[in-house]
Amino acid sequence: MQDYTILLTEIKRINVLTGAPDLTRPLEALLNDKRRKINVAVLGQFKTGKSSLINSLLQNDILPVGVVPLTAIVTQILYDHEPSVHIQFIDGTELNTTLDHLATYVTEKHNPNNERKVAQAEVFHPALEPFSNISFVDTPGLGSFYKHNSDTTLEWLPFTGLAIAVISAERPLSEEDITLLKGIATYCPDLVIVVTKTDLFGSKELQEIRQYINASVSKSLQRDIEVLEYSTITQTDQQRKSILEQVITPLHDKIDQKREEIMLFKFKAAIRQSIVYADLALQASLKRLAEKNQITKTLQEMERNHHHHEKEMMLSTSSFKGEIREKLETIIISCLQEMEHNLQITFEHDFQYFRGTLFNVSKQFEQWLAKNIRKELLKIDESYYDQINQLVMEYLDYYRYTAVQFRQQLEEKLTESFGIHLSETYWQCDFMGVEKPDVSIYRVFDSHLDSLLFFLPIKGFSRLFYNHFKKQIPLEAEKNLHRYISFVTTKIFQSIDALHAQAVTYIKSEMTIIINILTRETGNNEELTESLGKLKTMQADVETNAIK
């Protein structure tokens, strides 16, 4: 442990000297961890069944689940003899509550866009008693693993000894999944893939899916990764047992050995990144003496490229927003006729149960409309949810491509000027899916008509009321369908703005690190050379396990 502490101190000193980002915070957290638990992080795209998988493994409904993406906040589950929830807020305040209130803080439905400013949730539960050395970490949608400069992520990421990448059999191994797997491999020593929703396919199709995943992973990561299957519908107990026996139990039973492996893995990654930054700082310092104008010129070109990318993204964001409404109408408006038909049929059946005066019956009809239009809209939303989210995914691809392209151009410029190659990175945008719609129904009678006829009983005027109400159905259906389109349009706008902001933040973060290194006046090339040599010696030591 002493050797680790000495290494940590030296890496920290060198990073301060070179102006590199703080790469030692995760290592410090791991060394100072009093709980001595290993996190099992469950990651994947939204709607792949991450929360359901954790609930099933623990055989308890601990995490909120639903037909739409729910988890919006990183949620850690640990063992305790009594269930409880501990909420940590971004401003540093904390709150203890019960499991019944967990959804209030961690789901997109009850905490949209993290309005409550929650940093992280900890759930304590006796279901983890057989695995008390382990904590499960439920994450939001794809990309949450890579939030830059996120204190919350840094608090739990260092302890991750195993990452479970959850992939839906409905859309096996997309480009986003490959990027996720590459990113996990840089942070985590152990990785397994769990393919969910396998009950949707036959044995032959599942075999093809497994072969495709294995071949794609082997090609992209240059290594084989264990692939397991899971379904909440069929063979659940057998598959649950398989995951626990092959993955979770060995991790729990070999806690000390696994922590040592994690420590070495994290140190190797930190040293590797530190070498890149130290080499860049040294080359910049040497060039500063030989060609004072070269660094200034390089920085100016980098800034121009930075502003060009930001301007291009801003124009693209505006263009994306301009086309959303039309695209949504093309997808959804065709549902109007079927929606009206379903409402008419249901109304013909239900009208016989309306009772009372016109005033009472009109209120019953308004409630009926609200209930049944909401039902129809939710059916539409469920049918087209993936298609709607795919619109946003197309824009997500653009922002990710633009941000990654900027970094590639940044590396090309550094290679051209200083002969330095940056460490490989796997950055992604976060996208939780579009929020579910709301439905509001207005009064179906004009106020003057209501005031004159509200006292009339329905008996004797049944056909009159029936015809009047029936005429309202197409109007209300069309109005609420357009309102739904407006609602979804607004939510997609918010998603696009969020994706844009993430890409801008990432680009600025990369620029800040490089500018800080290039403009830093160390004044001592010998010290930089010596520090780079020490890092390489450390790298050799950890590779040969020459530290304790």
C-alpha positions, 0 to 999 in steps of 0.5 A, a space after each residue: 500500500 505504501 508503494 501505491 501511495 508513493 506512486 500516487 504522490 509522484 504522478 500527482 506532482 508530475 501532472 501539476 508540473 506538466 499542467 495535465 488534468 487531475 488524473 489521480 482523484 480516482 486513485 485517491 478515492 480507491 486508496 481511501 475507500 473505507 467501504 472496500 466494496 467493488 462496484 458492478 456498473 450496469 450500462 447500456 442504451 436506454 430501454 435495454 432493461 438495466 434496472 429490470 436486470 438489477 431487480 431480477 438479480 437481487 429478486 426485489 423491486 428496488 429500482 423503478 422500471 417502466 416501458 419508457 426510460 426511467 433512470 435519470 440519476 446514477 443510483 448505487 445499491 449497497 447492503 444494509 439490514 434495513 432498506 433506506 435511501 440516501 440522496 446526495 445533491 449537487 450543492 453538497 446537501 443530503 437527504 435520507 428517505 425511504 425506498 417508496 420515494 426513490 423514483 421522486 429523485 432518480 427518474 426522468 418522469 418525477 425529476 425531469 432534466 434533474 430539476 431537483 439537482 440530484 448528484 447521486 442516490 444510494 440505496 441500502 437494502 438487505 437483498 445484497 446480503 449474499 453479496 455484501 462486498 459488492 454494490 450495483 450501480 444503475 446508470 441512465 442511458 448510454 453515455 453516462 459513463 463518460 460525463 467529463 469533469 463529473 464529480 458524481 462519476 468520479 466518486 463511484 467509477 474508481 471502484 468499478 471492478 466489473 461492468 455489465 454492458 446491457 444490449 437489447 436483442 432487438 437491436 444488437 450491437 449498434 455503433 453506440 454499443 461498440 463505442 460504449 464497450 471501447 470506453 468501458 475497456 479503458 476504465 474497467 478491468 472486467 467486462 461482460 455483455 448481457 443480451 436482454 429481451 431474448 424471449 422475443 427471438 427463437 433459438 436459431 435467431 439467438 444463435 445468429 445474434 450471439 455470433 454477430 456480437 462475438 464477431 463484432 466485439 472481437 474485431 473492434 476490441 481485439 479481445 473476446 468478451 463473455 456474452 450472457 443472456 437474460 429475459 424477464 419472461 422465459 428462463 429467468 431463474 436459470 439465466 439469473 443463476 448463470 449470471 450470479 454464478 459466473 460473474 457476481 459470486 466470483 467477484 464477491 468471493 475474491 474481493 481482495 484479489 479483485 481490488 488489487 487487480 482494479 488498483 493495478 488497472 487504474 494505475 496503468 491507465 493513469 500513468 499511460 495518460 500522464 506520459 502522453 501529457 508529460 511528453 506533450 509538455 516536454 516537446 512544447 517546452 523544447 519547441 518554445 526555445 527553438 521556435 517561439 512563434 510555432 506554438 503561438 501559430 499552433 494555438 491560433 489555428 486550434 482556436 480558429 478550428 474550435 470556433 469553426 466547429 462551435 459555429 457549425 454546430 450552432 447553425 446545425 442546431 437551428 436547422 435541426 429544430 426547423 425540420 422537427 415539426 414537419 418530420 413528426 407530423 409526417 410520422 404521427 398525423 396518419 394516426 388521426 383517422 384510427 384514433 377518431 374511429 376508436 374513440 367513436 366506437 368506445 363512445 357508442 358503447 359508453 354513452 349509455 352509462 352517462 347519467 344526470 343533467 346536461 351539466 353532469 353529463 358534460 362533465 362526465 363526457 369531458 372526463 371520458 374524453 380525457 381518459 380515452 384520448 390519453 389512452 389513444 395518445 399513449 398507444 400512439 406514443 408507445 407505437 412510435 416511441 422508438 421512431 421518435 427517439 430515432 430522430 434524436 439519435 440521428 442528431 446525437 450522431 451528428 454531435 458525437 461525430 462533430 466533437 470526435 472529429 474536432 478532437 481528431 483534428 486537434 491530435 493531427 495538429 499536435 502530431 504535426 507540430 510536436 510529434 505527439 499522439 493523444 490518448 484514445 478517447 471514447 466520448 458520447 452524448 447522453 440521451 434519456 429518450 423523449 418524455 411522455 405526453 400530457 393530455 388536457 381536455 377543455 369544456 365541450 359546451 360553450 359557456 352560454 349554452 351550458 348556462 341555459 341548458 345545464 339543468 336539462 335532464 338527459 332523459 328525453 334529450 339523449 339523442 341531442 346530447 349524443 349527437 352533440 358529444 359525438 361531434 366533439 370527438 374528431 375536434 378533440 382528437 385532432 386538437 390533442 394529437 396536434 398538442 401531442 406533436 407540439 409537446 414532443 417537438 418541444 421535448 426534442 428541442 430540449 434534447 437537441 439543446 442538451 446534446 449541443 451543450 454536451 458537445 460544446 462542453 467536451 470540445 472546450 474541455 479538450 481545448 482547455 487541457 491542451 492550451 494549459 499544457 502548451 502555454 505552461 512555463 515550466 522553465 526546466 526541461 531537465 525536470 520535465 525529461 526526468 519526470 517523463 522518465 519516472 513515469 515510464 519507469 512506473 509504467 514498467 513496474 506496474 506492467 511487471 507487478 513490481 509494486 504492492 
